[in-house]
Structure formats: C-alpha cells, structure tokens
Amino acid sequence: MSYRISLTLSALALLLGACAHPDVRGAPAADAESASAKTGDAASPEAADEAASEPAERKTPPRDAAGFERWVAGFRERAAARGVDRDTLAEAFDDATFQPSIIELDRRQPEFTRAIWTYLDSAVSATRVARGREELAGHAETARTVEARYGVSRTIIGAIWGVESNFGGNFGGYEVIDALATLAYDGRRRDFAKEQLYAALAILADGDIERERMQGSWAGAMGHTQFIPTSFRRYAVDADGDGRRDIWGSIADVMGSTAHYLAENGWQRDRTWGREVVLPPDFDYAQAEIDTRRTTAAWRSAGVRAVDDRGLPQFEAGSILAPAGAHGPAFLVGPNFRVILRYNNATSYGLAVGLLSDRLAGDPGVQGEWPRTLASLSRDEVREMQRLLNELGHEVGAPDGLVGPNTRAGLRGFQREQGRTADGYPTHALLRAIRAAAR
C-alpha cells in the first residue's frame, strides 16, 4: 500500500471561524469571545454558525453575477501569474457560477442556539451508532490497516466520519470551486477564501479529483470528513495506492487522511479522549475550562470520581468540562480531546466525537442527566446579560451574544456575590437575577 502525502501548502487553522480542519457545515465551533476562533471554545454547539453569521460592514453595494464574472477574470490572471496552468484555470472557471445562497448563509444570524444535549442527541443517536458499527465492520480490514499505521483508533476515525457527514450521507452539494469563488468575491473572509481557492486549484492540477466531483459544503469543506483545501493538500493520503487522494469516493483514503491529520497533530496511541466523571458538591467551576490542566491524581484529590467501573482515565494534563454547568454531566478530558479540537475547535464537537467513538466501541453513553427543561437564551438575551454584567462591574468584554470564557467568568463572579453556585452557566433565572441587581 502506498501513501502519497503532499505538503505544498500549510493547513490553516480555521474556516470561517468554524474549524481548524476540514469542517464548517454547521458543526459546532469556536467562541467569538476568544482572540481567535482557533483558541476559543463554545458553550453551545452552533457558536460557529453564529460567529460566522455576524453581518460584515458593507462599503460596497450588493454584488451580482456580472460583477462575479469580472472578479473571476481578474482572479484567473492572478492565478496564472502564480503559475497555475491554462488547462486547470479553464476547468475551474470556464463554467464558474455565482451562488447568492452562499452569501445568505455566510451572513446568517440565527436568533437561538441549540442546547448541547440537543446537538448530542442527533450526533450520537442510536441510528448513527448502528450505522457506524455497520460501516466499520464493512471496512474492517482498511480500518485495521489505518489504525496500525497511524495509531488512531478506528472508532475515533468512524466517529469523525459520522459527525462530519453521517458516513457520507451529507458531505454537501456545492461545487467547491463555485463556493470558494463566491466567498472570495463577496464573503466576509475573502482573503481566507482566496487562499482556499488557490489550494483547490492545486488539487485540480494534481489530478486528485475532477471539478464536478469536488463537492462539499457551502463554505468549501470537502468529502466524507470535510477537509478544507489547504488541509487536504497537507494531510490527505493515497491510502489505496491508485495515485489519487480521493476523500469523496475512496474509504481507504478517507480513513487514512483523517487518521493522518490526527496523528500529525499529536494523537497519542492507545489513549482515550476522556470520560464522564462525577464532581464533588463543592467543586470550583472556575476550574472547568479546557485550559486548566491537572494530573488525574490531582483531580482525584479534589474529589472528582469515576462515573462507572471503568475508572478515571490517567492523564498528566487533564481538564474538567461541565458544558451545562452544575446542571448536567461533567467530563475529564486529556490530550487526545485537544487533538480532536484541532479538527473542530468546540467542546460540543469534541464531546460528540468522543462519545460516538465510545458507543461504536460498545461503551455506554452519557449517564448523567442533561437539564432538558432549561430553555436556551436568545442572542439578544445573551447580549443583554453581557451588557448588564459589564454595568455591574463583571467585565465580559463587548456584548456579542455568544457565551465563552469571558462571559462564564463574569457570570461566576455575579453568582458568587449572590451566594449561588458559581458555575457560569447562563439560564433565564440567572438573567432575571442580573436584571434585578442592575435596577
């Protein structure tokens, strides 16, 4: 079996504020409060869509198909100057089409976010678990080969495959060249889209895929496990030895490329991603952040205990996550979880992949109860909460309607003042208390 790996372009960390890797199709993602989406973290599984939906300031009138054609002509000239050959440019742009629906998606601003338990209900559904087990059984030899080469478990590979595209059932219906050209012409992150478009041209020139088969999401993420073009150029492998890296049609290439991505980003062989745990009643929720890292022994000494007979995972640098605060389950996660976040930088995404992997391996799902009766706050309500926290002296930064580390810290400060459990989890009851305090 031959593995052909191209390192022509460096993989960029994020696509449209949603991912370090490959995906942007509405998977959960990074927190807009962070200095960059790559290092942020989301309280809800749709923060990426929301961060990507903020309308950009428009200094020009709305664009149109005629303007798009002029832009494409100019881009072809610039690409030719970079050395892209005439045949590749003709294949890419002779029939390029402006996609107004992509611009609408790019500027979309949902009013509400989904609660993490709603996201996980879908991402780790019984149907998806059953389908994943079937797919892994059907590709067992390939999975074993990839697992042995890269040290990434087949169930993690299967989980990413399932979360990203439902095992190929939905990896997007847009032609990637059209999508990226539209975003480079009139998207909010035009420079990024241009870089991805150049990488997509290189993929065509390499002969890995034909234009019409290079399909993906509206934001340019491609194939079964949703690689953006620069990530494809760096991490995709020809695992079946046919001379092409085909993450659209070759499951061997899909599995090999996904495992190679994780291995190159620090995956630790034979180590778990994390495990559900039980926190003590007096737990300090300010410690429940991904950047707070302690040994398993230290967490055990702080009262953290296993939820079942599998015990606590052994980590030198483990973090506690409590995505629903004191109201729901908690997890002790380690280095491999942080590698998953390199694929898509969101707690909810990482948990979906980890939990689906566990279920594919036959382990139980989440055993704690989610607070399903708690309704999500709207973005306007979160903005109001942030504004009032600032007024009360709990600085959270500019109100943006997204809950991240700064907002959670501000909420914990207010909760401590009020004698409440300081878990930093936003609820309607907490918003009412903040309103009352601000009167």
Disulfide bonds with the S-S distance in Angstrom:
none
